[in-house]
């Protein structure tokens, strides 16, 4: 599908304007102290087509940290390193109705195995499966892959957010040590968490995540170069898990009303991949009670309706 550039830009500008009032209904994340300094009025969107064309509106150049969106990247890297079968022998594929940092479902509901790679426990396990001699080598693998699939070699971590996450990450430590004690997590806990905290602190903009989403929409091929970076099968698995688990415990409602594979982060970003059509990146740090961008969801809902994007 080739979109008319003038019409698309006008649509995106309208989407920003129509949904800006919703930023007042949410709050910026505060459990990671440095995230609380975000401007709740920021709102941006970028669309990357499978022909490599890009359209944007609003605060699309404002940088934010990936947070849980990075879980998609570590999952891809882990599958490239270990293979799909090995990864999912340690983490499940099922959605959970609990919060993204819940510990109760590990002990009570899933025999100590994380439900899926999009919750914190599951992402920590996938980080432990990334190959490398040390923390720096493992994280550089994640960072290099991120730079490649965004076409942006300047992406790096936000040092302040990284330290803020590390200094307040006791719940993630609890998850990690629980899994270590039950034989699910391998390796040194502090080293695994170091990779996890760093990947969550990678700083991007709407354009970057729309390009990742476009690669997934294109079955693992970079739209701007034609290079295949992951297999069609890995791309299919990632998009499927995004549909069922990518929006925390709001994933079912998101699937019904919007119907696009997506992954959110408490930094305010949402990465949405429309198979065979486009990648979308939105940013709005004002969050709803589930931890998703409140105006970002509304923008995606309007865009999905206007362009008939639902895969269902």
N, C-alpha and C positions, 0 to 999 in steps of 0.2 A: 504494500500500500504506500503510495507516494503522496505525502501531504503537501498542500499548498502553503508556502512559507508565510505569506501575509496573513492568511486565515488562521494558521496555527499560532502565530505570535499574538494575534488579536484575541484568540481563544484563551491563551495562557494568561494574558494581561487581565482578561475578564475574570478568569478563575481566581487570580490573586485578589482582585478587588472585591469579588463576591464573598470571599471566605475570610478576609482580613478580620471582620468583627469577632470571629470565633477565637482569635488569639486571647481575647479577654476572659474566656471561659476556663482557661487552664492555668497551670503553674509550671515554671521551669523546674528541672530536677535539682534537688538540694542534698540528696544523700551522698553524692560526691560533691564536696563543698565548692570546688572551682566551677562546676556547671551552673551554680546558682547565680553567677554573674552574667549569664546570657541575657540578651535583649528579647523579652517575650513578644515584642512586636515584629520581629524579623519573620519574613515569609518569602520563600523563593521556590521556583520550580524550573526544571530543565527536562526536555525530551530529546533523546537521541534515537534516530531512526536506524533501520537496518541498512540504509544506504549511507550512513555516516553523517547525515545532516543533523544539526542541533538547533533547537529553539528554546528560548528561556525568557523568564519574566521575574520581576521582584528581586529579592535579595539572593540571587542565584550565585553570586561570587563570595558571599560570606562563608568563612570557614567554620567548621564544627567538627567535633571528634566523632568517629564512627560508632563507638560504643558497640551495641549488639549487632549492628550491621556487619561488623568484622567477623562475626561467627560464620557467615556465609563463606568468607575467604578462607578461614582456617579449616573449615570443612572440606573445601575444594583441595587445599594443599595436602591435608591428611589423606584424602582419597587418592591423590596423585602419588603420595609417598607409600602408602600402605595397602591400597586397594580397597574397594568398597566393602568386601566381605569382612576384612579385618577391622575396619572402622566400626561397622555396625554389629560386630560381635561384642563391642564394649559400650555402645550407645544405641538407644532405640530409635524408632521412627514414628512413635505415636505422640499425638497431641496431649497436653495436660491442661486441666482446668485450674491449676494452681499458678501462683505468681512465678516470674522468671527466676527469682532467687530462692525458691522454696526448697526446704530440706526434707519436709515431711514425706514427699512422694518417693524419696530415695529409700527410706527405711520401711515405710508401711505398704507402698503400692507397687513397687517395681523390682523387688528383690535386689536392691542396692544399685541397680543399673539406671543411669539417667534416661528419662523418657525420650529425649530427642536432642539434636545438636544445637538447637536454638535457645534453650534455656542455659543458665549459667553453668550448671553442673555438667551438662552435655558438652558445652563448648570448652570447658576446662579439660575434659577427657580428650577431645579432638586435638587440643593444643599439645597434650602429652604424646600424641601419636606422630607429630611432625618430626622428621628426621633431622639430626644435626648433632655436632659434637658438644655444643654448649648452648646456653641461652641466646647469646648474640647470633650464633649461626642459625638457630631455629627462627628467631624473630626476623633476621635479615631475609630468610626465605619467604616469610609472610609479606614483609614490606616490599621486596622485589616483585613478587607476584602481583601485589596491589598496584604498584607503579605500572606494571606491564598491562594489566587489564583496564587501567584507566587512561593509559597513554600519557601519564603525568609523572615525570621523574622527580618532581619536587616534593612529592608527598612524604611527610615525616611525622614523627610523634609530636604532640603538644606536651612538652616537658612538664609544665605546671599541672596539667590534668593527669598525666601519668603518675606524678608524685602524690597528687590528691587521691587518686584511686588506690594506689599502693598503701597509703597511710590509713585509709578507711575501709580496706577490703577484708575485714575480719569475717564477714559472713561467707565470702568466697573461700577464705581459708578453712572455715568450718566444713563447707561442702567438700573441699579437696581432701582434707584429712579424713573425713568420714569415708570417702571413696577409697582412699589409700588404705585405710584400715580394713576394708572389705575386699581388697584385691582388684578393684575396678581400675584404679588409677595407678599407673606405673611411673617410675622415675621420682626424682626429688620434688617434693611439693612446692617448695619455694621457687625452684627453677621453672616449673610448669606455670605457676601463677605469674611469674615475671613476664613470660611470653604473653600470657592472657592480658595482663594489665597494659602492656605495651601495645598490643594489637588494638585494644579498645580505645587507646589514646591517639591512634593515627588520625590526622587532620585532613579533611576533604571539603569539597563544596558540592552543590547539587549536580554540577556537570560530571564530576568524578563518579558519583554513584549511578547516575543515569547511564554512563558508559559501561559500567559493570553489568547493569541490568540489561543493556542492549546486547552485550556479549552472550548473556544467558538466553535472551530472547532469540538469538541467532544460533542457538544450539552449540555454543562453545567457540564460535568463530568471531574474532574482532571485526566489527563492521568497517572500520577505517583502513584495515590492512589486509583482510582476508585470511589472517593467520589463525589456525586452530590452536587454542590454548588448553582446552579440556575436551574430553570426548562428549559425543551426543548423550551417552548414557549418564555420565556424571552431571551434565547440565540438566537432564530430565529429573534425576533424583533431587538435585538442589532445588529446582523450581517446585517440585511436588512437596518437599518439606517446607518450603516457604509458604505454600498455600495452607497447609494444615497447622503449622507451628510458628510462622514468622512474625505474627503480630501479638505475641504473648497469649494471654488468655482472652484476647479479643479476636482471635483468628477466625472463629466460626462466623461471627457477625460480619467481619470484614469480607469474608468469602461470599456471603449472601448479598451484601449491599454493593460490593465493588468487584469482586471476582477476579482479582489479579494476584499472581504470586508476588509476595512482598515481604520485606524484612525491615523492621523499625529499630531505632536506637534511642536511648534516653537523652542523647545529645540533640534530638529534634529531627533527625533525618528519617526518611522512609525511602527505601529502594524498591521500585516496582518493575517487574519484568513481564511484558505482554508478549507471549510466544508468537514468533513469526512477524511481529509488528514493530515494537519499540521498547526502549528502556526509559523509565521515568525516575527522576530524583527530586524529592521535595524536602524542604527544610522549614521547620517552624518549632522553635524550642519550647513553646508553651504546650504542656502535655496534659492529657486526660488522666483519669485515675488509674488506668492500666499501664501508663508509661509511654503512650503513643502520642505523636504530634496531633493535637486536637484539630487545628486548622488544616494540617497536612492530610488527614483522613478525609476531611470535607472536600478538599481540592481534588483528591483522587476519585472521590465519589462523583463529583460533578464531571470530571474529565472522562471517567468510565462511561457515564450516561451519554455524554455528548458524542463520543467517538465509538460507542458500542464496543468497549474493550473487554468486558467480562468473558472469561473462557468457558463459562457454564451456559 
